[in-house]
Every structure is written in structure tokens, then in C-alpha cells.
Amino acid sequence: MVTLEPVNDQDEGWELSQNTVAEKAAEKSGESEDSEEPVCENPEEKSTSVIDPTKEITKQELRESAADKWRKYLDEPVHHVSEVPIDVIDPLDGGVPRVRTPKVVVQADRVEKQVIVIGQGETPPKHAKCFIHLRSWIKDDPTEKTEDSRTEKEPLQVIIGKDKPHLEGVGLALMSMNAGERSLLHINWRYAYGAEGHFSFPHVPPSSDMIMDVELLGFELEENEPPRADMTFEERCRQADKRRLAGNELYKEGNLQGAEQKYTMAMSYFGESFMFQLEGLDKYKKIANDIRLPLLLNLAACKLHHKEWHQVIALCSGVLEVEESNVKALFRRG
């Protein structure tokens, strides 16, 4: 799997920290009353400044300024990509990824994508069941995420052509993505939340174009199984274990990529919200962990082979939270 180099360039003259603002305000207040204000040679220079350093800047003003910059950035050519540092866009909540690759048209006037990580598997056909991670933002206000499956550590299941209307654009893009690919999607409002938008969670204004960071973890041809949300506990465990065993066979054959995809899809049945519901139900929690912990260890083995050390540590630590003396987890974490 090939990962594109992240951009670390920063426009030093753009963002002012709160400390800088405070220092300048203090200097201003310490001046004598009869001191003359420096003459600005260019009268328009002051009016075009993004931030006035002589007054305190509220967080909301910083966010609005960042959003204005980001809106301009989204429409600029790719060679201007390094001019706007992503950390200006609410870094504590996770901003829109900055991507150097050019936009590729998936469907004219509908969906464009920029590849972040190149996949190596096949592309899913229509009606395939896809397991994806998804983060989304409103294009005109990208300072807040509207959705993030990674927060719940529970990948979404999307059936191409048969899923919710707001994922229509995602479905179109998925048919152009290889398994393992991660791309930034630019989706027209007609193929997202439509003219009416969405007024509950997530809140999306009417006719909003969307930006979505989508990773295709893997896919399968559709089977006659109920949606994951409607499954009983036993059905979840059965579906997860079926994929774990399939992953084991692929691992034995040396197909580590296929095995990793199966393990990841199996883990989607044991998201954080689901495991939280099992708190206090020791019998059911043990049954779930009897499948879940081997999955974490198997995923760690795949990541170890690819030298993804941080992922190995995180996966093994997840096992050790449940079983402190698990030998395999201790060995693989090192």
C-alpha cells in the first residue's frame, strides 16, 4: 500500500496565536497618549489584513477567518495547496485532509475524488456490501465534522445502490475505488443530503455540497443477511466469526492483504458502542471477546508484517486492556 507524503508547509504570516495577540495588545496599551501612530504607506494594507493585531480575537472570529480561507483554498489549483496550513481548521476536532493529488471526475457534476492512499485490491460492483470508514464536512463550513465512524471505531456498511439517499455519491465513488483505497470526495448536494438537508443529527443545511474522507476497508458480494443494526447478539457474533475464519484461510495462503480486510470487516461487528452495551453482562461480553481478541491479535500480526508499528501497539494494547497477561499481545507489542 502506497501512502502519499503529507504536506507540512505552513504560511507563517497567516495565523496569529492568542499569545501574539495579547502581547501586541499589551504593547499598544503601554504607549504614551501623545505617541503618534505609525503611518501606513499603503492605505489599503490595513483594510485587507485578515486579523487586526491590536484587538483581541475571539475563537469564533478565528474560525470564521479560517473558514473563509478554506473556501478559497478548495477552489484553488493544486499547486497552491501548500499555502493554507490545515491546522488552522480546528485541529482539536480533525480538519479536512490536505491532499496534493489532482481531482479525478467520478461522475460529471456529481462526484470528484482525490486519492490519499492507493488501494491494491479489486473495485466493488453495484450492490456489493462495502465496509468503510467515513468522515464528512459541509464544504461551505468545514470547521466541524458532521460524521465520523472512526470515533465509534465501527466501520459503516454500505450496499452500493441500495443504501440511504445521502450516501448515493459515496456509492458512486466506491465503484471507482480499490479495496484499501482512501480518498477525499467532493460531492454535489444532489447526491448527498439533497435540497432539504438534514435537520437532526447530523445537521446539514439545505443544498449543501459535502466533503467526505472515505476509506474502503473491504467489500463482499451482497448476502441475505439483515442490516447490522437489526442483528441479534448471536447473529453479530456469527457474522464476525465467519469473516475471522475466512481471514485465517487467506493468511495461511500468504494473502495478508485479503486476510487483513476480512479481519477488519469482522471487527466492524464489535464497535465501541456495541461493546459498551455489554457492560455488566459478563456472559455475553466474554462470548464477544472470545472472537474479538483473536481478531485484534490477527490484525496486529498483519500490521507487524507491514511494519506499521503504531497500529501494532494500539491493537495489542486493546487486547491487554481485557487480558493483562496475554502472551501473544505482550510479545507482538514488544
Protein Blocks (a to p, Z undefined) as FASTA:
>chain_A
ZZddddfbdcfklpccfklmmmmmmmmmmpcfklccdddfblmlmmmpmbackbccdfkl
mmmmmmmmmmmmmmpcfklmmmpcfklnoplnopadddfbdcddfbghkbccddfbdcfb
dcddehiacddddddddfklmmbcfbdfklnopacdddehiacfklmmmmmmmmmpcehi
acdddddfklmnojnlpabdcdddehiacddddddfbdcdddddddfklpcfklmmmmmm
mmmmmmmmmmmnopamlmmmmmmmmmmmmcfklmmmmgoilmlmmmmmmmmmmmmmmmmm
mmmmnopaklmmmmmmmmmmmmmmlmklmmmnZZ
